[in-house]
Amino acid sequence: MSDETTTPYRRVLLKLSGEVFGGGKVGVAPDVVRGVADQIAEAVAKGVQVAIVVGGGNFFRGAQLQEQGMDRTRADYMGMLGTVMNCLALQDFLEDAGVDTRVQTAITMGQVAEPYIPRRAIRHLEKGRVVIFGAGAGMPFFSTDTVSAQRALEIKCDAVLMSKNGVDGVYDSDPRKNPDARKLESVTYEEALQQDLRVVDAAAFSLCRENKLPMLVFGMEGEGNVTRALLGESIGTLVHA
């Protein structure tokens, strides 16, 4: 059970950007992943049940490979395998930090992970284990943002926390293109969709809006930002119904 004096969340789904795992390069940067694991362990120690979806952008991005002539379906499957490599790296550092961890994948690979079974995932969380979901949805054309929303709903999370690389919340326009872009402290899903705010995939926004699941969009950069988000502190942008 969560310590309600420190966090409003009992169970959350944390989406981690794959690019962060690589430290800006291809592959895994151990020091970076260790730092993320330590932040998650701190929140788990306070009683928050944490499930995680990890991107694979430090290895492959299906859409980018498609632009270079590769079949999109095959490219997306390569991206899914990249997410599993990140899952295993995070699992290793979490367990080194003393946190029991399970990896579940949407593509069966029994030697390295469990299959994705929602009720089993919930049971792991209830026992204080962190569950990391890999291989996306197991199908091409689905982003890990959308998978994060779907998994959060299926395992009955209180919120979905979307960490982003290079942006610290939702802005009224792209801050990387418009220096006058204004950060929003909160925004409704309806407003985000109407204004075509693309910091998170529209499909993820739609899923959360329809099911009234709150979403926090925050930046990975900054000391302790992952822990702060997991503990429900004021950070980033709250997207709500």
C-alpha positions as CSV (number, residue, x, y, z in Angstrom):
1,M,0.0,0.0,0.0
2,S,1.1,3.5,-0.6
3,D,2.1,6.0,2.1
4,E,-0.7,8.5,1.6
5,T,1.2,11.1,3.5
6,T,3.8,11.3,0.7
7,T,1.9,10.5,-2.5
8,P,-1.6,10.7,-3.9
9,Y,-0.9,7.6,-6.1
10,R,-1.3,4.0,-5.2
11,R,-0.4,2.6,-8.6
12,V,1.0,4.4,-11.6
13,L,2.3,3.6,-15.1
14,L,5.5,5.3,-15.9
15,K,6.5,5.8,-19.6
16,L,10.3,6.2,-20.0
17,S,11.8,7.6,-23.2
18,G,14.2,5.2,-24.9
19,E,16.5,8.0,-26.0
20,V,17.2,8.8,-22.4
21,F,18.6,5.2,-21.9
22,G,21.2,5.8,-24.5
23,G,22.4,9.1,-23.1
24,G,21.9,10.6,-26.6
25,K,23.7,7.8,-28.4
26,V,22.8,4.3,-29.8
27,G,22.8,1.6,-27.1
28,V,22.5,1.7,-23.4
29,A,24.4,4.2,-21.1
30,P,24.7,2.2,-17.8
31,D,25.2,5.3,-15.6
32,V,22.0,6.9,-17.0
33,V,19.9,3.7,-16.5
34,R,21.3,3.3,-13.0
35,G,20.3,6.8,-12.1
36,V,16.7,6.2,-13.4
37,A,16.5,2.9,-11.4
38,D,17.6,4.6,-8.2
39,Q,14.9,7.2,-8.6
40,I,12.2,4.6,-9.2
41,A,13.5,2.6,-6.2
42,E,13.1,5.7,-4.0
43,A,9.4,5.9,-4.9
44,V,8.8,2.2,-4.5
45,A,10.3,2.4,-1.0
46,K,7.6,4.9,-0.1
47,G,4.9,2.5,-1.2
48,V,4.0,3.5,-4.8
49,Q,3.2,0.5,-7.1
50,V,5.1,1.2,-10.3
51,A,4.6,-0.3,-13.7
52,I,6.8,0.9,-16.6
53,V,6.7,1.0,-20.4
54,V,10.1,1.7,-22.0
55,G,10.6,3.1,-25.5
56,G,13.2,1.8,-27.9
57,G,14.4,5.0,-29.6
58,N,18.0,4.5,-28.5
59,F,18.0,1.4,-30.8
60,F,15.4,1.6,-33.5
61,R,12.4,3.7,-34.5
62,G,10.1,2.0,-37.0
63,A,8.9,5.2,-38.6
64,Q,12.4,6.5,-39.2
65,L,13.5,3.1,-40.6
66,Q,10.5,3.2,-43.0
67,E,11.7,6.6,-44.3
68,Q,15.0,4.9,-45.3
69,G,13.2,2.3,-47.3
70,M,12.5,-0.5,-44.8
71,D,9.1,-2.2,-44.6
72,R,7.2,-0.5,-41.8
73,T,5.9,-3.7,-40.2
74,R,9.4,-5.3,-40.0
75,A,10.9,-2.0,-38.8
76,D,8.3,-1.8,-36.0
77,Y,9.1,-5.3,-34.9
78,M,12.7,-4.4,-34.7
79,G,11.7,-1.4,-32.5
80,M,9.8,-3.7,-30.2
81,L,12.9,-5.9,-29.7
82,G,14.8,-2.7,-28.9
83,T,12.4,-2.0,-26.0
84,V,13.0,-5.4,-24.6
85,M,16.7,-4.7,-24.4
86,N,16.0,-1.6,-22.5
87,C,13.6,-3.5,-20.2
88,L,16.3,-6.0,-19.3
89,A,18.8,-3.2,-18.6
90,L,16.4,-1.4,-16.3
91,Q,15.5,-4.7,-14.6
92,D,19.2,-5.4,-13.8
93,F,19.8,-2.0,-12.2
94,L,16.5,-2.0,-10.3
95,E,17.3,-5.4,-8.8
96,D,20.8,-4.1,-8.0
97,A,19.0,-1.3,-6.1
98,G,17.1,-3.9,-4.1
99,V,13.8,-3.8,-6.0
100,D,12.1,-7.0,-7.1
101,T,11.3,-6.7,-10.8
102,R,9.5,-8.6,-13.5
103,V,9.6,-8.0,-17.2
104,Q,6.5,-8.9,-19.3
105,T,6.5,-8.8,-23.1
106,A,3.8,-8.6,-25.7
107,I,5.9,-10.9,-27.9
108,T,6.6,-14.3,-26.3
109,M,10.3,-14.8,-25.3
110,G,10.2,-17.2,-22.4
111,Q,13.9,-17.3,-21.7
112,V,14.1,-13.6,-20.8
113,A,10.6,-12.5,-19.7
114,E,7.1,-13.5,-18.8
115,P,4.3,-13.1,-21.3
116,Y,2.1,-10.0,-20.8
117,I,-0.8,-11.2,-18.5
118,P,-2.7,-8.3,-16.9
119,R,-3.8,-10.2,-13.8
120,R,-0.4,-11.5,-13.1
121,A,1.1,-8.0,-13.5
122,I,-1.4,-6.7,-11.0
123,R,-0.5,-9.4,-8.5
124,H,3.2,-8.6,-8.9
125,L,2.4,-4.9,-8.2
126,E,0.4,-5.8,-5.1
127,K,3.5,-7.7,-3.8
128,G,5.6,-4.6,-4.2
129,R,7.4,-5.7,-7.4
130,V,8.0,-3.3,-10.3
131,V,6.7,-4.6,-13.6
132,I,8.3,-3.5,-16.9
133,F,6.3,-4.0,-20.1
134,G,8.3,-4.6,-23.2
135,A,7.7,-5.2,-27.0
136,G,5.1,-2.5,-27.2
137,A,1.7,-3.8,-28.1
138,G,3.2,-6.7,-29.9
139,M,1.7,-5.2,-33.1
140,P,3.1,-2.7,-35.7
141,F,1.8,0.8,-36.0
142,F,1.3,1.3,-32.3
143,S,3.5,3.8,-30.4
144,T,4.7,3.2,-26.9
145,D,2.7,6.3,-25.8
146,T,-0.5,4.5,-26.8
147,V,0.7,1.2,-25.2
148,S,1.3,3.1,-22.0
149,A,-2.2,4.4,-21.9
150,Q,-3.6,1.0,-22.7
151,R,-1.5,-0.8,-20.1
152,A,-2.4,1.8,-17.4
153,L,-6.1,1.3,-18.0
154,E,-5.9,-2.5,-18.1
155,I,-3.9,-2.8,-14.8
156,K,-6.1,-0.1,-13.1
157,C,-3.5,2.6,-12.5
158,D,-4.4,5.9,-10.9
159,A,-2.4,7.9,-13.5
160,V,-0.1,7.6,-16.4
161,L,3.2,9.5,-16.2
162,M,4.8,10.4,-19.6
163,S,8.4,11.3,-19.3
164,K,9.8,13.2,-22.2
165,N,13.3,13.9,-23.5
166,G,14.1,17.6,-24.2
167,V,10.7,19.0,-23.1
168,D,9.4,19.5,-19.6
169,G,5.7,19.5,-20.2
170,V,2.9,20.5,-22.6
171,Y,3.4,23.8,-24.5
172,D,0.9,25.7,-26.6
173,S,3.3,25.2,-29.6
174,D,6.6,23.4,-30.2
175,P,9.1,25.1,-27.9
176,R,12.0,23.7,-30.1
177,K,10.6,25.7,-33.0
178,N,8.9,28.7,-31.2
179,P,10.9,30.5,-28.6
180,D,7.7,32.2,-27.4
181,A,5.9,28.9,-26.7
182,R,4.1,28.9,-23.4
183,K,4.2,26.0,-21.0
184,L,0.8,24.9,-19.7
185,E,0.4,23.9,-16.1
186,S,-2.7,21.9,-16.9
187,V,-4.8,21.2,-20.0
188,T,-7.8,19.1,-20.8
189,Y,-7.6,16.2,-23.3
190,E,-10.2,18.0,-25.4
191,E,-8.0,21.1,-25.6
192,A,-4.9,19.1,-26.3
193,L,-6.6,17.3,-29.2
194,Q,-8.3,20.4,-30.6
195,Q,-5.1,22.3,-30.6
196,D,-3.2,19.4,-32.0
197,L,-0.6,19.4,-29.2
198,R,1.7,16.6,-30.3
199,V,3.9,16.0,-27.2
200,V,2.0,12.8,-26.7
201,D,0.3,10.7,-29.4
202,A,-3.3,11.6,-30.1
203,A,-4.4,8.0,-29.6
204,A,-3.0,8.0,-26.1
205,F,-4.8,11.3,-25.3
206,S,-8.0,9.8,-26.7
207,L,-7.8,6.6,-24.6
208,C,-7.2,8.5,-21.4
209,R,-9.9,11.1,-22.1
210,E,-12.5,8.4,-22.8
211,N,-11.6,6.6,-19.6
212,K,-11.0,9.7,-17.4
213,L,-7.4,8.7,-16.6
214,P,-5.2,11.6,-15.6
215,M,-1.8,12.0,-17.4
216,L,1.3,13.9,-16.2
217,V,3.7,15.0,-18.9
218,F,7.1,15.9,-17.5
219,G,10.8,16.2,-18.5
220,M,13.4,13.6,-17.6
221,E,16.0,16.3,-17.3
222,G,16.4,17.6,-13.7
223,E,17.6,16.1,-10.5
224,G,15.1,13.6,-9.1
225,N,12.3,14.4,-11.6
226,V,11.3,10.8,-12.0
227,T,10.9,10.4,-8.2
228,R,9.0,13.7,-8.0
229,A,6.6,12.6,-10.6
230,L,6.0,9.2,-9.0
231,L,5.3,10.8,-5.7
232,G,2.7,13.2,-7.2
233,E,4.7,16.4,-6.7
234,S,3.9,19.5,-8.8
235,I,6.0,19.0,-12.0
236,G,5.3,19.2,-15.7
237,T,1.8,19.5,-17.1
238,L,-1.3,17.7,-15.8
239,V,-3.6,16.6,-18.6
240,H,-7.1,15.7,-17.4
241,A,-10.7,15.1,-18.5
